Amino acid sequence: MTRRKASGFTLMEVMIAMAILAIALVAVFQSQSQSISMSTDSRFMTSAALLAQSKMAEVETSSALINHSESGDFGPDYTQYAWNLEIGDTQLPQFKKIEVTVSNKALLRGGTYKLVLYKATGM
């Protein structure tokens, strides 16, 4: 009497396959999450740089560079972004330090961008 070999997978083979699948899925989900995070950071850096340059150009064209500090937002187009401007002296009396900081209220981590310009006065 010959025994027929049963076809199919053993429980051990199924468990090993499930473990391999679980490890692969965790890696894929982690990669996707990291990609979304990097996309958000990239979008912030691009927008913040353009907004800071815009504000800096506005300040540069003003006639007087007096020491002061002010802040505000960018209006209804960029409601989550705010700016802070500081104009101060440097160690050299003929230069002023203009510092524009743009921040995003929605980002908890890394939501600030700073642009600094040293401009000669009286020229």
Backbone as JSON, one array per atom type, in Angstrom:
{
  "sequence": "MTRRKASGFTLMEVMIAMAILAIALVAVFQSQSQSISMSTDSRFMTSAALLAQSKMAEVETSSALINHSESGDFGPDYTQYAWNLEIGDTQLPQFKKIEVTVSNKALLRGGTYKLVLYKATGM",
  "N": [[0.85, -1.16, 0.0], [0.65, 2.08, -0.95], [1.39, 5.33, 0.1], [-0.28, 8.35, -0.48], [1.1, 11.5, -1.2], [0.29, 14.41, 0.5], [-0.91, 17.38, -0.94], [-0.14, 20.93, -0.91], [0.48, 23.66, 1.41], [2.49, 23.76, 4.33], [1.86, 24.69, 7.72], [4.06, 26.04, 8.78], [5.39, 26.98, 6.48], [3.51, 28.83, 5.53], [3.48, 30.65, 7.65], [6.11, 31.67, 7.56], [6.08, 32.88, 5.04], [4.16, 34.89, 5.53], [5.52, 36.4, 7.46], [7.68, 37.4, 5.97], [6.25, 38.93, 4.11], [5.07, 40.81, 5.86], [7.33, 42.19, 6.83], [8.25, 43.33, 4.44], [6.07, 44.99, 3.79], [6.07, 46.81, 5.94], [8.46, 48.17, 5.42], [7.8, 49.38, 2.96], [5.64, 51.06, 3.71], [6.94, 52.75, 5.54], [8.76, 54.01, 3.86], [6.98, 55.39, 2.19], [5.8, 57.14, 4.04], [8.03, 58.68, 4.78], [8.57, 59.86, 2.34], [6.32, 61.52, 2.0], [6.71, 63.27, 4.14], [9.15, 64.49, 3.39], [8.31, 65.74, 1.08], [6.52, 67.65, 2.09], [8.3, 69.24, 3.62], [9.94, 70.16, 1.56], [8.12, 71.64, 0.01], [7.51, 73.65, 1.87], [10.06, 74.89, 2.18], [10.5, 75.92, -0.4], [8.3, 77.69, -0.79], [8.61, 79.4, 1.44], [11.15, 80.51, 0.96], [10.68, 82.0, -1.38], [8.73, 83.79, -0.44], [10.17, 85.11, 1.58], [12.18, 86.33, 0.06], [10.6, 88.05, -1.42], [9.6, 89.77, 0.58], [12.03, 90.81, 1.48], [12.9, 92.21, -0.79], [10.95, 94.16, -0.86], [11.57, 95.57, 1.5], [14.16, 96.4, 0.9], [13.75, 98.27, -1.12], [12.6, 100.35, 0.21], [13.05, 103.7, 1.36], [14.38, 104.57, 3.76], [16.5, 102.99, 6.09], [15.96, 102.29, 9.07], [16.63, 101.34, 12.44], [14.56, 98.9, 13.55], [11.82, 96.67, 14.35], [9.38, 94.5, 13.07], [6.34, 92.7, 12.36], [4.17, 90.44, 10.59], [1.67, 89.05, 8.36], [1.18, 87.24, 5.25], [-1.17, 87.76, 3.98], [-4.38, 86.75, 2.5], [-3.67, 84.83, 0.61], [-1.56, 83.3, 1.55], [-2.16, 82.17, 4.22], [-1.18, 80.59, 6.32], [1.41, 81.35, 6.65], [3.75, 83.51, 8.23], [5.62, 86.55, 8.82], [8.63, 88.0, 10.12], [10.44, 90.89, 10.67], [13.59, 92.32, 11.16], [15.63, 95.05, 11.57], [18.84, 96.13, 12.08], [21.89, 97.41, 13.61], [25.31, 96.85, 12.59], [28.69, 95.75, 13.25], [30.18, 97.37, 11.69], [29.76, 100.71, 10.96], [28.69, 101.69, 8.54], [27.0, 99.79, 7.51], [23.89, 97.99, 7.56], [22.01, 95.44, 9.12], [19.67, 93.36, 7.78], [17.11, 91.28, 8.54], [14.95, 88.76, 7.68], [12.49, 86.63, 8.75], [10.61, 83.86, 7.99], [7.82, 82.01, 8.88], [5.93, 79.01, 9.28], [2.85, 78.4, 10.54], [1.5, 76.01, 10.68], [3.31, 73.91, 10.62], [4.99, 71.84, 12.87], [7.61, 71.12, 13.3], [10.64, 72.39, 12.26], [9.66, 74.68, 10.89], [10.59, 77.25, 10.1], [12.22, 79.83, 8.25], [15.04, 81.67, 7.47], [16.31, 84.7, 6.23], [19.05, 86.71, 5.56], [20.44, 89.91, 5.07], [23.06, 92.14, 4.44], [23.31, 95.49, 4.15], [24.67, 98.37, 2.62], [24.56, 101.65, 3.91], [23.61, 105.04, 3.1], [24.57, 105.27, 0.51]],
  "CA": [[0.0, 0.0, 0.0], [1.44, 3.29, -1.06], [0.76, 6.53, 0.67], [-0.27, 9.54, -1.33], [1.63, 12.69, -0.55], [-0.71, 15.48, 0.54], [-0.42, 18.61, -1.58], [-0.48, 22.15, -0.16], [1.53, 24.26, 2.21], [2.44, 23.47, 5.76], [1.64, 25.88, 8.55], [5.34, 26.74, 8.9], [5.63, 27.7, 5.23], [2.59, 29.96, 5.48], [3.91, 31.64, 8.63], [7.33, 32.3, 7.04], [5.66, 33.77, 3.96], [3.49, 36.04, 6.14], [6.54, 37.22, 8.11], [8.39, 38.1, 4.9], [5.31, 39.92, 3.6], [4.92, 41.87, 6.86], [8.56, 42.99, 6.83], [8.26, 44.12, 3.21], [5.04, 46.04, 3.87], [6.54, 47.84, 6.87], [9.46, 48.97, 4.71], [7.1, 50.19, 1.96], [4.88, 52.11, 4.4], [7.89, 53.7, 6.09], [9.27, 54.77, 2.73], [5.9, 56.29, 1.78], [5.68, 58.17, 5.07], [9.2, 59.54, 4.66], [8.4, 60.61, 1.11], [5.33, 62.57, 2.27], [7.37, 64.24, 5.02], [10.13, 65.23, 2.6], [7.54, 66.59, 0.16], [6.02, 68.77, 2.89], [9.45, 70.09, 3.91], [10.36, 70.78, 0.3], [7.11, 72.65, -0.33], [7.7, 74.76, 2.78], [11.3, 75.6, 1.88], [10.32, 76.66, -1.64], [7.38, 78.8, -0.55], [9.2, 80.32, 2.42], [12.24, 81.23, 0.31], [10.11, 83.0, -2.28], [8.07, 84.82, 0.37], [11.21, 85.89, 2.25], [12.81, 87.17, -0.96], [9.63, 89.09, -1.74], [9.6, 90.73, 1.69], [13.33, 91.45, 1.49], [12.9, 93.18, -1.89], [10.1, 95.26, -0.41], [12.32, 96.34, 2.49], [15.31, 97.01, 0.22], [13.33, 99.42, -1.92], [12.2, 101.47, 1.06], [14.09, 104.73, 1.34], [15.16, 104.66, 5.01], [16.74, 101.77, 6.86], [16.13, 102.63, 10.48], [16.56, 100.17, 13.32], [13.24, 98.56, 14.08], [11.38, 95.3, 14.13], [7.95, 94.41, 12.83], [5.91, 91.38, 11.92], [2.87, 90.4, 9.93], [1.41, 87.85, 7.57], [1.23, 87.45, 3.81], [-2.51, 87.96, 3.45], [-5.24, 85.58, 2.33], [-3.08, 83.8, -0.26], [-0.66, 82.47, 2.36], [-2.66, 82.4, 5.57], [-0.42, 79.86, 7.33], [2.76, 81.91, 6.73], [3.92, 84.81, 8.9], [6.98, 87.06, 8.68], [9.19, 88.86, 11.15], [11.51, 91.69, 10.1], [14.44, 93.03, 12.11], [16.7, 95.86, 10.97], [19.72, 96.54, 13.17], [23.25, 97.83, 13.3], [26.38, 95.85, 12.56], [29.93, 96.28, 13.83], [30.63, 98.43, 10.78], [28.68, 101.7, 11.0], [28.1, 101.97, 7.24], [26.15, 98.67, 7.1], [22.73, 97.58, 8.36], [21.65, 94.03, 9.0], [18.24, 93.17, 7.55], [16.82, 89.86, 8.76], [13.55, 88.38, 7.48], [12.2, 85.25, 9.15], [9.29, 83.39, 7.57], [7.46, 80.79, 9.61], [4.66, 78.37, 8.94], [2.18, 78.07, 11.8], [0.97, 74.65, 10.63], [4.38, 72.92, 10.82], [5.48, 71.77, 14.24], [9.06, 70.91, 13.3], [11.36, 72.96, 11.13], [8.8, 75.58, 10.14], [11.1, 78.62, 9.99], [13.21, 80.09, 7.21], [15.64, 82.97, 7.78], [17.08, 85.32, 5.17], [19.79, 87.85, 6.13], [21.11, 90.77, 4.09], [23.82, 93.27, 4.96], [23.2, 96.54, 3.13], [25.38, 99.62, 2.89], [23.68, 102.82, 4.05], [24.19, 106.3, 2.69], [25.18, 105.2, -0.82]],
  "C": [[0.9, 1.23, 0.0], [0.65, 4.47, -0.53], [0.82, 7.67, -0.33], [0.24, 10.72, -0.56], [0.58, 13.79, -0.63], [-0.12, 16.72, -0.11], [-0.87, 19.81, -0.76], [0.71, 22.63, 0.64], [1.37, 23.85, 3.67], [2.23, 24.8, 6.49], [2.92, 26.69, 8.67], [5.64, 27.54, 7.64], [4.75, 28.94, 5.13], [3.04, 31.04, 6.45], [5.19, 32.36, 8.17], [6.98, 33.29, 5.92], [4.98, 35.04, 4.51], [4.5, 36.97, 6.82], [7.33, 38.03, 7.08], [7.51, 39.21, 4.32], [5.15, 41.09, 4.57], [6.15, 42.78, 6.9], [8.61, 43.88, 5.59], [7.24, 45.26, 3.27], [5.44, 47.16, 4.83], [7.56, 48.74, 6.19], [8.8, 49.88, 3.68], [6.34, 51.33, 2.63], [5.8, 53.16, 5.01], [8.46, 54.58, 4.99], [8.23, 55.78, 2.24], [5.74, 57.44, 2.76], [6.83, 59.16, 4.98], [9.08, 60.41, 3.41], [7.41, 61.76, 1.29], [5.95, 63.66, 3.14], [8.37, 65.09, 4.24], [9.43, 66.17, 1.62], [7.01, 67.82, 0.88], [7.15, 69.74, 3.21], [9.91, 70.85, 2.67], [9.4, 71.89, -0.12], [7.27, 73.87, 0.57], [8.94, 75.57, 2.41], [11.18, 76.44, 0.61], [9.44, 77.89, -1.42], [7.99, 79.84, 0.37], [10.33, 81.13, 1.79], [11.7, 82.32, -0.61], [9.43, 84.13, -1.51], [9.1, 85.71, 1.07], [11.91, 86.82, 1.26], [11.89, 88.32, -1.35], [9.62, 90.18, -0.68], [10.93, 91.49, 1.73], [13.41, 92.5, 0.38], [12.06, 94.4, -1.53], [10.84, 96.17, 0.58], [13.49, 97.07, 1.84], [14.92, 98.26, -0.55], [12.85, 100.59, -1.07], [13.37, 102.44, 1.2], [14.97, 104.72, 2.59], [15.28, 103.31, 5.68], [17.02, 102.16, 8.3], [15.97, 101.38, 11.31], [15.14, 100.01, 13.85], [12.94, 97.09, 13.82], [9.87, 95.32, 13.97], [7.61, 93.0, 12.35], [4.54, 91.47, 11.29], [2.67, 89.08, 9.22], [1.38, 88.22, 6.1], [-0.16, 87.53, 3.19], [-3.26, 86.65, 3.21], [-4.66, 84.48, 1.43], [-2.2, 82.82, 0.5], [-1.01, 82.64, 3.83], [-1.82, 81.71, 6.64], [1.0, 80.4, 7.51], [2.75, 83.28, 7.41], [5.37, 85.24, 8.73], [7.34, 87.94, 9.87], [10.4, 89.56, 10.55], [12.27, 92.38, 11.22], [15.53, 93.76, 11.33], [17.54, 96.38, 12.13], [21.09, 96.94, 12.67], [24.18, 96.63, 13.24], [27.61, 96.47, 13.23], [30.52, 97.38, 12.96], [29.5, 99.45, 10.65], [28.03, 101.98, 9.65], [27.18, 100.85, 6.73], [25.01, 98.45, 8.09], [22.48, 96.1, 8.1], [20.13, 93.95, 8.88], [17.98, 91.67, 7.63], [15.32, 89.62, 8.62], [13.41, 86.91, 7.85], [10.77, 84.92, 8.74], [9.01, 82.1, 8.31], [6.1, 80.3, 9.16], [4.03, 77.89, 10.24], [1.72, 76.61, 11.84], [2.05, 73.59, 10.88], [4.9, 72.98, 12.24], [7.0, 71.74, 14.3], [9.65, 71.55, 12.05], [10.56, 73.93, 10.3], [9.28, 77.01, 10.08], [12.18, 78.68, 8.92], [13.73, 81.5, 7.44], [16.5, 83.43, 6.6], [17.73, 86.58, 5.73], [20.51, 88.59, 4.99], [21.85, 91.87, 4.84], [23.86, 94.33, 3.86], [23.94, 97.8, 3.58], [24.38, 100.76, 2.96], [24.4, 104.05, 3.54], [24.86, 106.26, 1.33], [24.14, 105.48, -1.87]]
}
